[in-house]
Each structure stands twice: as structure tokens, then as C-alpha cells.
Amino acid sequence: MESVVQVSGTVISRPPGQENPKMPTGEIEIKVKTAKLLNSCKKLPFEIKDFMKKTEALRLQYRYLDLRSVQMQYNLRLRSQMVMKMREYLCNLHGFVDVETPTLFKRTPGGAKEFIIPSREPGKFYSLPQSPQQFKQLLMVGGLDRYFQVARCYRDEGSRPDRQPEFTQIDIEMSFVDQTGIQSLIEGLLQYSWPSDKDPVAVPFPSMPFAEALASYGTDKPDTRFGMKIVDISDMFRNTEVGFLQDALSKPQGTVKAICIHKGAKYLKRKDIESIRKFAADHFNEEVLPIFLKTNENWNSPVAKFIMEEQGLELVKLLETQEEDVVLLTAGEHKRACSLMGKLRLECADLLEARGVVLRDPALFSFLWVVDFPLFLPKEENPQELESAHHPFTAPHPSDIHLLYTEPHKVRSQHYDLVLNGNEIGGGSIRIHNSELQHYVLATVLKEDVKLLSHLLQALDFGAPPHGGIALGLDRLMCLVTGAPSIRDVIAFPKSFRGHDLMSNAPDSIPPEELKPYHIQVSWPTDAETEKSSLNHPCRSES
């Protein structure tokens, strides 16, 4: 099997009854004149059949063999076709210019961690760009008013499942454009490049403000293929005697939230309810109260029974519940309670689907624009200071510019995310094109070193046009289109979970003499540091 042979002969029809309608060449065969073995194949580490179970580590180690599988062939060929259609749409139909931008750059303030590359100048390093963000803005200053690139991007994010240290974006920037212009361009791009064997894409895509996404779905990337929305039921409990609800409502931004699991009493087991409560306690340090309406009423805790007696009718009316439904209720600060309920909503969807309920149709592609994000967020390590919610070049919402100088935490941005089936597949914004405003945001609000971005600030002073753009994550998009279980299944040569190439064993060590020209040396960690590192990054399987 898998040896390479060269056969010459005459193409003839297959004998009657031996046709194979499942093969493109199923009606013909070759009457052989000569046959030659060009290269024999040694014993394979696994059979090249899609139904054969193979560990991902083995697939990555022998990637050149794994690429022969029907599924990998389909995924990579479809990716190529979609990228070609995108090029056609942008360059041929809309006058975009395909420009390659440098891979060796300098470090950028904020954002993800960057890979650094030593140079031969002592103490000086390049950085690999996490996106061509600055270059594409500089191209707008340079008069190339419609730029696009299939861009390679790099982020040193360590061991994160379903992320790659190097990945591909469809990168776009335009001058004299507003948010609506970018959104309609992207809707047209996806509609034009969408595979013909899938249901066509309906445009325009619906849009939802960030505040609504958080309040109704508990996340900034809602999966809108199913309901189970979060409902605020705080008003119902303003005069409650239930301790933990009373406690929560007495605090600033304290709320009571609920989701209704349709027919939950029929499909969920007691252990499922316990695992949901444990998840809330472990990850959010919050109490979740399950309330069973009619069926399995005896599963209710004394508090749930009390709520049913006092507020049962109002709860049924507000959540439009039926008798086999289960209500999950939590109380706490608004963002935190919404975030917990958003996680539980997805957790419950997984549990119901494991019991055979179809909630998220895999053939349905539900696109959504999420807009009106905050421009800044409090830093986790120091909530008194602010950081960019996306990146420091995002323009503030025109209605909120006055707040920038007095209450910057209240400013909305002109950022927009594109979400597909609960996954962020793209993000962009209208940019700041005024040098003074950009300087103020960097130096005063974010307290960043403006010297790192002096070239950009200088460029904005030379008649920079208003501009904006977006980047689509090609790997994530292809993963969803093909229904692949991981983004590694739509990349020809991906890295493992820990960022290793299992085929070539990269990254690899370099002899000290080869490091000398770069004026750097390796400082090996002590045993104590190694132990601490392994505690912070517990050992997990390679892939």
C-alpha cells in the first residue's frame, strides 16, 4: 500500500456489473502494457484511512502521511479555493492592492506577547508582528487606500488549546470608510467565497451591542443558534427574605440572573446538576440554585421550595417556563453573574446534546456582528489603571469623545467583532487618524511609552486620511466551515498544543558558538525554577 507505480496501457470500459458509481473513474480501467515500481513504501506507522483511530501526536509526527487522508485533502483544497475567491473579490471586483508587509519588526506596546529575534547589534532585537496593524495604517497614509494581505501573524501565547503560535489572517484596511462600509464589504466577501456545497450565506448579518451580548448570552461571542437566554429577575426579589439574594442585591451592580433549561428535568440527571453547581463554585466562587418546576420537585432545596411558594407564578410568567423545565438562578455583580450564566448556558447545551437533544445544528452558520465595545478596560492586576479593550489605535465612538478626557472608562469604541456560531472569526475598528488624539490615548490614558510608536504618530501628522479595517482569522473560519474538530486540521503543518513541531522537533537548541554573533547566551533555569514552571504549566499531552 502507498507505493508509487507507473502504469501505461489502454483505457477500456470495466466489464458489465463491475462499475463503481462511488468513484469518479468507476466506469473505466486500464489494460496494462507496462508497469514500473517508482518507489516502494515501507511499513506505515498508521493506515491512511479516515476511519482509523490515530493519536494526534502520531498524526503530527508523520504529517506528510496524514496529509494523504481524504479529510485533510478536502480541508486544504477547500481552503485554497476560498482564499482564491477572496483574492478575486477584493482585487478584481473592489480594487484592493495585495501588499506584503515585513516579518521583522519592533515590539509593540500592549496586546499579546511577541516572539523576539536577536540581531547582530548588541542588545537589539526584532519582534515578529502579532498583526500588520501599524503597517496597514501607514499604507493608508501612503495613499494605497485599499490594502489586503493573506498575512502571517505570530503570538507567543504559550500553551493554549486550539491556538497556534503562527497563524493566518485575511487582513484588510481602507481609507474614507465607516463601520457600515467595512461590514458590508466583509459580508459580500464571505458570500462570494462561500463553498458551493454549503447553504448560501444570507446578508446583511444581524448586529448586537456588546452590552446586550453580555446581558443576554454572558459573552462577547454569543452562539445565537439556540435560545436559553439569560434573564434579569432582580426586581422580583427586591424584598426577598432569601439571604444570598438579599446580600447580592444590597451591593453595587448586584443582580439576580436566571436561565431556563427547556425540558431540563427530563434530560438532566442529578449528577449533572451537581457538576453545574460545582463548576460555579470552583470557577466563579458563586452559588447556583437549581429550581425544578413540576417534575422532580422533590429535588428542590428548601430555598428553592421557598422561592417556588413565594415567587413561583411570577417566575413562570417571566421566564415563560413549562413544567419539565429547570431554572438555574444566581446572584452577584452584573458582569460576573452574566459571565457565569453564559458559561453554564453552553455547559447545559453540551449536556442536553449528549442526551440526544439537537440545539446547535452543525449545518447552520449563524453570523453576528458585535458592536459598541468599551474602548478601555480596567487592568486585572491594577483596576485603577486602564488598558485597551482591543488595541490602542481604535477610535472612540463619536458620541463619547467628550468622556475621553473626564471618564475614559465609559467611552465606547468603534470596534466590531464578527462572530460565527459562538466563535470570534474576525475583528476590526475605525482607527484614530489624528496624531494629537492618538498621543493623548497612548501617553495619558494608557501610560504607554510613546517613543515606541513615534514613526506612526509622525505619519499621522502628514495628512493621514480617516481609515479603518478588519482581520479575519482564516484558520478559525476554515475550521468552522469544514466542521473540523481543531484548527490544526485545516493547517498543513501546525504546531502541537505546546507550540512544538513534532515532525522536525522544532524549537531546537543551538550551539553556544552560533549564538556568539548575537551577543546572547542561554541562562539555564535552576531546579527550583523548573519545578515552579511545571507547577504553573502542568504537563499535558503534547497535542
N, C-alpha and C positions, 0 to 999 in steps of 0.2 A: 504493500500500500504506500502511496505518496511518492513512489519512484517516478522519474521523468523519462517518458518514452517518446520516440519519434516514429510515427506510423505513416506510410504512404500507401495509397490504393485507390479503389474506385468507390464513390459514394453510391449506394444502392438502397432500395426500399427494404424495410425489415420484412421478414416473412409474415404472412397473414396471421393475426392473433398475437403477434409478439410486439406490437406497438406499445409505447408507454406515453400516454397523454400528459403525464405529470412532468415530462422533460421537454425542453424546447427542441431537442434533436431526437425526440422519441419515435419519429416515424422512419428514421434512416439509420444505416450502419455503414461501416467501411469494409469492403472486401480487400483484405490486406495483401499487398505485394511484398513490401519490405517492412521490417520492424527493427528498431535500434534502441538499445538502452543508453540514454544520455547520462543519467546519474541515478545510482540506486539510493534508496533511503534506508538508513539503519533503523533499529528498533525505536519506535516513537515513545516519548515519555507519557503521552496520552493519545487516545484516538481522536482524530479530527471529526468528531460528530457532536452536534449541538446538544444531544440528549445525554452525553457522557458527563458525569459529575467530575469537575476538576476544581482543586482549590485555586483561589485567585493568585496566591503566591506562585504556584506552578505555572499558571497561565502567563503571569508577568515575566517569569524566568525564561520561558520559551515563547516570548511574544510573537516572534516571526512565524511560529506554528499556529498559535491561537488566531492570528490574522486570517488563516485559511478557512476558518469556520464560516458557515453561511451567515450567521448573525453579525459578525464583525465586518464581513464583506458588505452586507446590506447597510450597516451603520455608517461606514466610512464613505461608501459610494453616494449615499443619500446626503451626507454632509457636504461632499464635493459639489453635488448638483445644486443644493440650496445656496451655497456660497457663490457659485457661478451666477445663479439667478439674481442674487443680491447685487453683485457687481453690475450686471446688465441694468437692473432697475436704477441704481444710483448713478453710474457713469453714463450709460447710453440714454436713459429716459429723463434724468434730472440734472445732468451737467456737473456731477461731482468729479473731483480730481483725486486720484489714488496717490497718496504721498507716504513714503516710508520715513519714519522718524527714528532718531538714534536709540540704541540699546544701552550705550554707556552714557550715563548722565550724572547728576549730583544729587545728594539727598534732599528730600522734600519735607518740610515741616508737617506734622500731623499725619493722619492716615495710618495705613498698615506698616509693619516693619519691612524694610527693604533689604535685599541682598547687597552686600558691598564687595567691590572688586579692587584689589590692590593695584596701584600704579607704580612705576619705577621712580617716582618722586617721593622722597621720604615723607611718611606721614600723610600722604594724599591718596584718596580713594575715590573711585567711581561708585555710583549706585545703579542698580538695574531699575528702570522705571516701573512703578506699580500700575501706571497707565500713561498714555502720551498726553496727559491733561495740559501741561504747560505748552508743549509744542503745538498742540492743535489750536490753542488760543493765540499763539504767536503767528501761526499761519493765517489766522483771521486778520491780524494786524498787517500781515504781508500781502493782503489782497486776494488770497486764494479762498474765495468766500464760500466755497462748498467743498469741504475736505472729507475724505473717508479712508479707512485703512483696516485691513484684517490684521489686527495688532497683537503682537506677543507681549504679555504683561507678566510681571514677577512679584510675588509677595512671600515674604519669609514668615509664614503663619504657623510654622511648627506642625505638630501632629494634630490635624483636624480632619475628621472623616469627611469624605466627599468634597475635599478641596484639593487643588493642585498648586504646587509652588510656581509653576509656569502655566499660563492659560491663554486663551484667545478671545479677543473682543472684536465685535464689529463696531468700530469707533467712528463717530460722526460729529462734525461741527459745521455750523452755518452762521453767516453774518446776516444782520437785518431780519431776525426771525423772532417769533414769540413762542410761548409754550404750546399753543394750539398748532402752530406750524410744524414743530418737531413731532408732536404726537400724530398728526395726520400723515406725515412722511413715513413714520415707523409702521403705522397701520397698513399703509399701502405697500411698504417693503415686505412685511410678513405675508400679506395677502398674495403678492406677486410670486414670492419664493416658496410658498407653502406646497408640500408634496401633493401630487395629484391623487395619491391613493388614500388621502385623509379627507374628512369633511372640510369644505372650504371655510376660510376664516370670515366671520361676519364683522363688518366695521360700521360705525366707529365703536371702539371699545368703551365700556362704561367707565366712569370715573368716581372716585370716592375720596373725601378728605381724610387725612391721617387721623384726625380726632375721632371720626366716625368708625374707621377701621379698628382703632384701638378699643372703642367703646362697644362695638358690636361683635368683633371677632378676636379681640385681645392680642392683635399682632399687626405689624405694618405690611404683612404679605398674606392677606386672607385668602383661604380656599373657598371660593364662592360657589363651588359645585353642590354644596349641601347647606342646609339651614342650621338649626341648633345655635341660633344667635344668643349672645349674652344680653340679658335684660336687667336694667337697673330697677330694683324693687325697694330702694331706700325709704321712699315716702310711706310705704306700707308699715314700716317698723319704727317710725319716729317715736312712738310712745310704748315701745315694747318692754317687756319685763325680762326678756332673754338676755343674760349677762353679756355674752361675747358680741351680740349685735349692738347692744346699748353702748358698750365700750368703743366699738369701731365708729359708730355714728357720732360719738362725742368728740372725736378727733378731727383736725383739719382734713378736708377732702375725704372724709370717711364715707364709705358707701356699702350697700348690700347688693350683691350681684347674684344672678341665677342663670342656669341654662336648663332647658328641658330636654331630656333624652327620650325621644319618641319610642314607645314600647320597650323602654329600658327594663321594666320589671319582667318582661317576657324573655329577654335575651341575656341580661347581665346576671352573673352569679354573685353570691355573697362575697367570694374572694376577689372578684373584680372591684366591687365597691370598696373593699378594704385596701386594695392596691392603689385605688384613686386617692383615698384619704391619706395613705402613707406617702404617696408622691407629693401631695400638697404640703404635708408636714416636713418632709425631708428637704424639698427644694425651695419652698417659699415660707416655711415656718408658719403656715396658715391652717386654720380649721376649715374643713369642708363638711357640710351637713347634707347627707342624702335624705330626701323626703319621698316616700312611696305613697302614691295617692290612694288607690283602692286595692289593687293586687299587692300581695306581700306587705300589707300594712303592719303586720306584726314584726317586720324588720326595722320599723321606725324606732329611733331612740326616744327617751322621754321628752327631749327638747323638740324633736321633730313632731311627736304626737301633740305637744302643746301648741306648736305653730299651726298644725292642721286644724286643731279645735278653734284657735283664735282667728287665724287668717286664711284658712283653707279655701273658702269660696273666692276671696279676693285673689289668691294665688292662682287658682284655676282660671279665673277670668283674665288676669294679666298675662299669663304665660300660654293661654289657650290650650291647656293640657287635657289629655284624655286619661281614662282610668288605668291603662297599663304603662303610663309614662312615669319617669322618675325625675325629680327636680334636684339638681345639685346647687347648693347655696353657700356662698362665702361672704365674709365681711372684711373690709380693710381699706387702706388708701387706694384711691381710684385706679391709678396706673398699675399698681401691684396686683389688685384684685382682678382687673381685666386681663393682665398678663397670665395669671394663674388659670383663669377660666378659659382663656384661649388655648393653653396647653392641654387642659382637661377635655376641651371640645374635640381636639384631634385625637387624644388618647381614647375617648369614648367611641369616636368614629372607627379607630383601629379595632377596638373590642367588638363592636357591632358587626364590622365586616368579617372578622374572624368567625362570627356565628352565622355568616351567610347573608347578611343584610347588604344590599347594594346601595351605598351612599355616594361614592365618588366614581362615576363612570369613567373608566380609563380611556374610552374613545372620545370623551368630551374635553374640549380645550377652552377653558374659561379665562379669558384675558381681562385684566383690570388695571386702570391707571390709579395709583395712589398719589395724591397731591397735597399741597398745603402742609408740608412738614415744618417742624420748628427749625429755625436757622442754626440755633445753638442748643447744646445740652449741658447740664452740669457734669463736671468731671467726676468719675466714680470715686477716685482716691481723694478728691477735694471738691465737694459740691459747691463751694463758694466761687470756684473758677469755672469758666465756660470753655467748651471745645466745639468745633464744627460738627453738626449732625452728619454732614456728608464730607465736604471739603471746603477749604477757606475761600474758594473762588466763586461760590454760589451767591447769586444776587438775592438781596432781601425782597420780600413781597412789596410792590409799590405802595400798598395801603399802610404798611407797617414801618416805613423808613424812619418816621419821626421817633419811633420807640427805640431805634438802634442806639440813640445817644442817652436814653434815660432808663429803659427797661429792656435790655437786649434779649433777655430770656423769653420775652413774649413775642419776639419777631418771628413771623412765618417766612419760609424761604420760597424761592421759585424753583424748587426741586420737584422732580416727578420720578416715580418708580413704575416700571412695568412688571406686573405680577401675572404668572400663569400657573393655575392650579395650586396656589399656595406657595409658589417659588418665585423669588425675585429673579427675573431674567434680564433686566436692564434698569439703568438709572441715569439720569442726566439733569441738567439745570440750565437756566439762563444765567450767564456769568456776569460778574462785576466788570464793567468796561471803563470805569472811572478810576484813575490812579489814586486820587485822594481817598475815595471811599475804601478802596482795597487796602491802602496803607492803614487806615483807621481800624478796619476789621482785624488785620494781622497784628498790629502793634498794640492797640488799646484794648480791644475786646479779647483777643486770643493770647495776647502777650507772647507772640512768636518773634523770632529773630528775623527782621525784615531784610537783613543783608543777604540771606539765603535766596531771596526772591527779587533782588534788585533789578535783574535783567527784565523780569516780567513787569514790574512797576514802571520801569523806564519805558518799556514798549507801549504800555497803556497811555503814556503821556504824548505819544506821537499820533494822535488821531485814530485811536482804536475804535472800530465800529461796534455797535451793540451786537452781541453774539451769544449763541447757546448751542448745546449739543447733547449727545447721549451716547452711551456704550451698551451694546447688547452682549451678554455672556454667551458666546457661541456654544461652549461645551455644555452648559446647563440647558440651553434651548434644545440642542440636539438630543440630549438625554431624555427630555420630556417628549419630544416628537417621536423618537424611536421606542419609547417605553422601556429604555434600558434601566437596569437596577442601579447603576452607578455611572458617574461621568467618566470613569476610567474605561467604560465600554464604548465610548464614542471618540476616544483619543487613540491614535495609532500606537504611540509609545509613552504611556503615562508613568508617573511615579507611584510608588506604593503609598499606603496610609502615612508612613513616616518620612516620606519625601525621598525614598531610595529608588534607584533603577536596579531592579533585581536581576536584569539581564546582563548588564555590564558592571554591576557593583559600584556605580557612582552614588554619592561622592566618594572619592578615593584619597589616600594620603599622598603627599608629595615629599620627596627627599629634601632635607634641610638646604643642600647646596642650590636647589632650584628656587628656594624661597629667598635666598640672599639678595638677588637683584631688586626685590620688592621691599627690602628693609623690614621684614616682619619675621617673627619666629613663633612657634607653637608653644603655648604655656599649658602644659598638661594638667588637668584637674587633679586635686588630691583625692584620696579615697573618700574623705568626708563629703567633698563637693559632689563626687559621683553619686554617692548614696542619696544626697539631698535632691539631686537632679532626677534620680529614678523615682523618688517619692513624689516629686512634682509632676513627672511624666511617667506614670506607671507603665510597665512593659505590656504592650498589647501585640497581637499577632501582626505580622508585617503589613498585611494588606487590609 
